[in-house]
Amino acid sequence: MVEGEGMLLRVREAARKRRLYLPHAVRQMERPDRMITIAEVRDVIEHGEIIEDYPEDARGHSCLLLRRGDSDRPIHVVCAPKIDYLAVITAYIPDEKEWDSDFRVRRTP
């Protein structure tokens, strides 16, 4: 199994049970300069790729997913699979100053 593939399977399995949007995620999605829809987040979860893995996250093993949303804009979703649900921690449009041109790798300061 490819590294990260097991985590991706866990994310998608948890999401099929239930998705819990944490308050931070909702606030970020509703920002006027973002307006990220639930459908876009669902699409990132169902079809996106893991670009960062956080096995030691205080909220539990989590990861950062990427997929292009409406109007081909990149969307990042941080989520953590739990036994009964997927915790959607945040969702945002990555800043091109902080990420490489394909939004997969962070730029070094």
C-alpha positions in Angstrom: 0.0 0.0 0.0 1.3 3.4 -0.9 2.3 5.7 2.0 -0.8 7.8 2.9 -3.2 5.5 1.1 -4.2 3.8 4.4 -4.9 7.2 5.9 -6.9 8.3 2.8 -9.0 5.1 3.1 -9.6 5.9 6.8 -10.6 9.5 6.0 -13.1 8.4 3.3 -14.6 5.6 5.4 -15.1 7.9 8.4 -16.7 10.5 6.0 -19.2 8.0 4.8 -20.5 7.6 8.3 -20.7 11.2 9.2 -18.8 14.5 8.8 -18.5 16.9 11.7 -17.5 20.4 10.8 -15.7 22.0 13.7 -16.5 25.6 14.5 -13.1 26.8 13.0 -13.9 25.0 9.7 -17.3 26.7 9.5 -15.8 30.1 10.2 -13.1 29.7 7.6 -15.5 28.3 5.0 -17.9 31.3 5.5 -15.3 34.0 5.1 -16.5 36.4 2.4 -13.1 36.0 0.5 -13.5 32.2 0.5 -17.1 31.1 0.6 -16.2 27.4 0.4 -19.3 25.2 0.1 -20.0 21.9 1.8 -20.2 20.3 -1.6 -16.6 21.5 -2.4 -15.3 20.1 1.0 -17.1 16.8 0.3 -15.4 16.7 -3.2 -12.0 17.3 -1.6 -12.6 14.5 0.9 -13.9 12.1 -1.7 -11.5 12.8 -4.6 -8.6 14.8 -3.2 -5.1 13.8 -2.3 -3.2 13.9 0.9 -0.3 16.4 0.7 0.6 16.4 4.4 0.2 13.9 7.2 0.1 14.8 10.9 0.3 11.6 12.9 1.1 13.4 16.1 -1.6 16.1 15.9 -3.1 16.9 19.4 -6.6 16.4 17.9 -5.7 12.9 16.7 -4.0 11.7 13.5 -5.0 14.2 10.8 -4.0 15.1 7.3 -4.2 17.9 4.8 -6.0 17.2 1.5 -6.0 19.1 -1.7 -8.3 19.3 -4.7 -9.5 22.0 -7.0 -13.0 23.3 -6.4 -15.4 25.6 -8.2 -13.7 27.8 -10.8 -10.6 25.6 -10.6 -9.5 27.2 -7.3 -7.4 25.1 -5.0 -8.9 24.0 -1.7 -7.1 22.6 1.3 -9.1 20.6 3.9 -7.6 19.4 7.2 -9.5 16.5 8.7 -9.1 13.7 11.3 -10.8 10.4 11.0 -12.5 9.1 14.1 -14.3 5.8 14.8 -17.8 7.2 14.1 -17.2 10.3 12.0 -14.7 12.5 10.1 -13.7 15.7 12.0 -13.3 18.5 9.4 -10.9 20.8 11.3 -10.5 23.5 8.7 -10.9 24.3 5.0 -9.3 27.2 3.2 -7.9 28.6 -0.1 -4.1 28.3 0.1 -2.1 31.4 -0.2 0.1 31.3 -3.3 2.8 33.2 -1.3 3.0 30.2 1.1 2.7 27.3 -1.3 4.4 26.2 -4.6 2.6 26.7 -7.9 0.5 23.5 -7.6 -0.3 24.1 -3.9 1.2 20.7 -2.8 4.4 21.9 -1.1 4.9 24.7 1.4 7.4 27.4 0.3 10.4 27.8 2.6 10.7 31.2 4.3 
